Amino acid sequence: MAAVTVDYRDLHTTHQIRLADAAYKDTTSLRGLIDRVLYQFHSQVRQKTTVSLNVRNERNLQRLDPFTAIGFTSHLESTVYDLPLLPFRKHTFAQWQICLEHPDTYGVWSSTRNQYARLLPGALPVSERTVDEWHQKQGAFHLLKRDGAVVGTMYSRIECSRLHIHELHMTCNSSTVREGVSFLQQSSYIKMKTLQDVKVTVTSLQPSVRDALLIQKATRTPVSTYTLLKELTPYPSA
């Protein structure tokens, strides 16, 4: 037996299908289910469409071979880290800003974020519909700036007195990324004193962010997710 959530709402706009929240007894049954689902949708494909499959890295997931056998490619692994809050201030933080975006500027945030979407959890660009859905779930969208220039994006939610940064990316050198992570630690401590802790999700394609987290005393949790990708192309016309 197997089950999987299929989100095809962006199929005819941004040409994406997302598969997630898989529940299964064995990967063979899940593979068969996914193969049947994609077969049903394939006839609706009018342009090249990207399918993402997110599978939790659990004990009964031994190998990804069952999914690569039906055309998926292993793309990245997302891992959650616990980041401690640090109550101190550094002079260099005066150069940094964390700017909360509002609905009228969400387009700027998403266009910036989508430039490196393939490095982020889920590995797909976000549509206006997706951003609106995250907003309805109390998500917060930030641009990170240093000396007035945008150097990164962040998407987060406060969940049960815990700040979970679901996406964090910075486009700067490793020392500046570490400075940015340290700035976020201090900002979270100063602005959100009721927080118990901060969780940050980063991917295997973000080594500079991951290394900066570890240097700043973050600890890796057992929670991780594999993202696999597959391209569907339209059937040849008769």
C-alpha positions as CSV (number, residue, x, y, z in Angstrom):
1,M,0.0,0.0,0.0
2,A,1.1,3.6,-0.8
3,A,-0.2,7.1,-0.9
4,V,1.2,10.4,-2.1
5,T,0.0,14.0,-2.3
6,V,-0.2,15.3,-5.9
7,D,-0.2,19.1,-6.4
8,Y,-0.9,19.8,-10.1
9,R,-2.3,23.3,-9.7
10,D,0.6,24.9,-11.6
11,L,0.5,22.3,-14.4
12,H,-1.0,24.7,-17.0
13,T,0.8,27.9,-15.8
14,T,4.4,27.2,-14.7
15,H,4.3,23.6,-15.9
16,Q,5.1,21.9,-12.6
17,I,3.8,18.9,-10.7
18,R,4.7,18.4,-7.1
19,L,4.6,15.0,-5.4
20,A,5.0,14.9,-1.6
21,D,3.9,13.5,1.8
22,A,4.5,9.9,0.6
23,A,3.3,7.1,2.9
24,Y,4.3,3.6,2.0
25,K,5.2,0.2,3.3
26,D,7.9,-0.3,0.6
27,T,9.4,1.8,-2.1
28,T,8.2,-0.7,-4.8
29,S,4.6,0.0,-4.1
30,L,5.2,3.8,-4.0
31,R,7.1,3.6,-7.3
32,G,4.1,1.8,-8.9
33,L,1.7,4.4,-7.6
34,I,3.8,7.4,-8.8
35,D,4.2,5.7,-12.2
36,R,0.4,5.3,-12.6
37,V,-0.2,8.9,-11.4
38,L,2.2,10.4,-13.9
39,Y,0.7,8.3,-16.7
40,Q,-2.7,9.8,-16.0
41,F,-1.4,13.3,-16.1
42,H,0.9,12.9,-19.1
43,S,-1.9,13.3,-21.6
44,Q,-2.5,16.8,-20.2
45,V,1.1,17.9,-20.7
46,R,1.3,20.5,-23.5
47,Q,4.8,21.8,-22.7
48,K,7.8,20.3,-21.0
49,T,6.8,19.9,-17.4
50,T,9.0,19.4,-14.3
51,V,7.9,16.9,-11.7
52,S,9.4,17.1,-8.3
53,L,9.2,14.2,-5.8
54,N,9.9,14.9,-2.2
55,V,10.6,11.8,-0.1
56,R,11.4,11.8,3.6
57,N,14.7,10.1,4.5
58,E,13.3,7.4,6.8
59,R,14.6,4.1,8.0
60,N,12.6,2.1,5.5
61,L,14.0,4.2,2.6
62,Q,17.1,2.2,1.8
63,R,17.8,3.3,-1.8
64,L,16.5,5.8,-4.4
65,D,16.8,3.2,-7.2
66,P,13.1,2.5,-7.4
67,F,12.5,6.1,-8.4
68,T,15.4,6.5,-10.8
69,A,14.1,3.4,-12.5
70,I,11.0,5.4,-13.6
71,G,13.0,8.4,-14.9
72,F,13.6,10.5,-11.8
73,T,17.0,12.0,-11.0
74,S,18.2,12.5,-7.5
75,H,18.7,16.3,-7.2
76,L,19.3,17.3,-3.6
77,E,18.8,16.5,0.0
78,S,17.2,19.1,2.4
79,T,18.3,18.9,6.1
80,V,17.0,20.7,9.2
81,Y,19.4,22.2,11.6
82,D,18.9,23.7,15.1
83,L,20.5,27.1,15.3
84,P,21.1,28.6,18.8
85,L,20.2,32.2,19.6
86,L,23.2,34.4,20.5
87,P,22.7,37.5,22.7
88,F,25.5,39.8,21.5
89,R,26.0,42.6,19.0
90,K,28.8,43.1,16.5
91,H,29.8,46.3,14.8
92,T,29.7,44.7,11.3
93,F,26.0,44.0,11.7
94,A,25.3,47.7,11.1
95,Q,25.8,46.9,7.4
96,W,23.0,44.3,7.4
97,Q,19.3,44.6,7.1
98,I,16.5,42.0,7.1
99,C,13.6,43.5,5.2
100,L,10.1,42.1,5.6
101,E,8.3,42.0,2.3
102,H,4.6,42.8,1.9
103,P,2.1,41.6,-0.7
104,D,2.8,44.5,-3.0
105,T,6.5,43.5,-3.1
106,Y,6.1,39.7,-3.1
107,G,6.8,39.7,-6.8
108,V,10.3,41.2,-6.2
109,W,11.0,38.6,-3.5
110,S,9.9,35.6,-5.7
111,S,11.7,36.8,-8.8
112,T,14.9,37.1,-6.7
113,R,14.3,33.8,-5.0
114,N,13.5,32.0,-8.3
115,Q,16.9,32.8,-9.8
116,Y,18.4,30.1,-7.6
117,A,15.3,27.9,-7.1
118,R,17.1,24.7,-8.1
119,L,19.4,25.1,-5.0
120,L,16.5,25.4,-2.5
121,P,14.2,22.8,-0.8
122,G,11.8,21.4,-3.4
123,A,14.0,22.7,-6.2
124,L,11.2,24.4,-8.1
125,P,10.4,28.1,-8.8
126,V,7.4,29.4,-6.9
127,S,4.4,30.9,-8.6
128,E,2.3,33.8,-7.5
129,R,-0.3,31.2,-6.3
130,T,2.3,29.4,-4.2
131,V,3.5,32.6,-2.5
132,D,-0.1,33.6,-1.8
133,E,-0.7,30.1,-0.2
134,W,2.4,30.5,2.0
135,H,1.2,34.0,3.0
136,Q,-2.2,32.5,4.0
137,K,-0.3,30.1,6.3
138,Q,1.4,33.0,8.1
139,G,4.6,32.7,6.2
140,A,7.1,35.6,6.2
141,F,9.2,36.7,3.2
142,H,12.4,38.6,3.7
143,L,15.2,40.1,1.6
144,L,18.6,40.1,3.2
145,K,20.6,43.2,2.4
146,R,24.2,44.2,3.1
147,D,25.3,47.8,2.5
148,G,21.9,48.3,0.8
149,A,22.4,45.6,-1.8
150,V,20.3,42.4,-1.8
151,V,22.4,39.4,-1.0
152,G,19.8,36.8,-0.2
153,T,16.3,35.7,0.5
154,M,14.5,34.0,3.4
155,Y,11.1,32.3,3.9
156,S,10.1,31.4,7.4
157,R,7.2,30.7,9.8
158,I,6.8,30.8,13.5
159,E,5.5,27.4,14.6
160,C,4.7,26.7,18.3
161,S,7.2,29.4,19.6
162,R,9.9,28.1,17.2
163,L,11.1,30.1,14.2
164,H,11.5,27.7,11.3
165,I,13.5,29.2,8.4
166,H,12.3,26.9,5.6
167,E,14.5,28.6,2.9
168,L,17.6,30.6,3.3
169,H,20.1,31.5,0.6
170,M,22.8,34.1,0.3
171,T,24.8,35.0,-2.9
172,C,28.1,36.1,-1.4
173,N,31.4,34.6,-0.3
174,S,31.7,32.2,2.5
175,S,32.9,34.7,5.1
176,T,30.0,37.0,4.4
177,V,27.5,34.1,4.5
178,R,28.8,33.3,8.0
179,E,28.4,36.9,9.0
180,G,24.9,36.9,7.6
181,V,24.0,33.7,9.6
182,S,25.5,35.4,12.8
183,F,23.4,38.5,12.1
184,L,20.2,36.3,11.8
185,Q,21.1,34.7,15.2
186,Q,21.3,38.1,16.9
187,S,18.3,39.5,15.1
188,S,16.1,36.6,16.2
189,Y,17.3,36.9,19.8
190,I,16.7,40.7,19.9
191,K,13.4,40.9,18.0
192,M,11.8,37.6,19.1
193,K,12.6,37.0,22.7
194,T,9.8,34.6,23.2
195,L,11.3,32.1,20.7
196,Q,12.5,28.8,22.1
197,D,14.8,28.0,19.2
198,V,15.4,28.5,15.5
199,K,15.4,25.7,12.9
200,V,16.9,26.2,9.5
201,T,16.4,24.0,6.4
202,V,19.3,24.0,4.0
203,T,20.1,21.7,1.1
204,S,23.1,19.7,-0.1
205,L,23.5,22.3,-2.9
206,Q,24.1,25.1,-0.4
207,P,27.5,24.2,1.1
208,S,28.4,27.7,2.1
209,V,25.2,28.2,4.1
210,R,25.5,24.7,5.7
211,D,29.1,25.3,6.7
212,A,28.2,28.7,8.1
213,L,25.5,27.1,10.2
214,L,27.9,24.5,11.6
215,I,30.5,27.2,12.4
216,Q,27.8,29.1,14.3
217,K,27.2,26.0,16.5
218,A,24.1,24.7,14.7
219,T,23.4,21.0,15.1
220,R,22.1,18.7,12.4
221,T,18.7,17.0,13.2
222,P,17.6,13.6,11.8
223,V,15.0,15.3,9.7
224,S,15.9,15.3,6.0
225,T,14.1,15.0,2.6
226,Y,15.3,13.9,-0.8
227,T,14.1,15.8,-3.8
228,L,14.1,14.0,-7.2
229,L,13.2,15.6,-10.5
230,K,11.7,14.3,-13.7
231,E,10.8,16.0,-17.0
232,L,7.6,15.1,-18.8
233,T,7.4,16.1,-22.5
234,P,4.2,16.1,-24.6
235,Y,3.3,13.0,-26.5
236,P,4.1,13.3,-30.2
237,S,1.2,14.6,-32.2
238,A,-0.5,12.0,-34.3
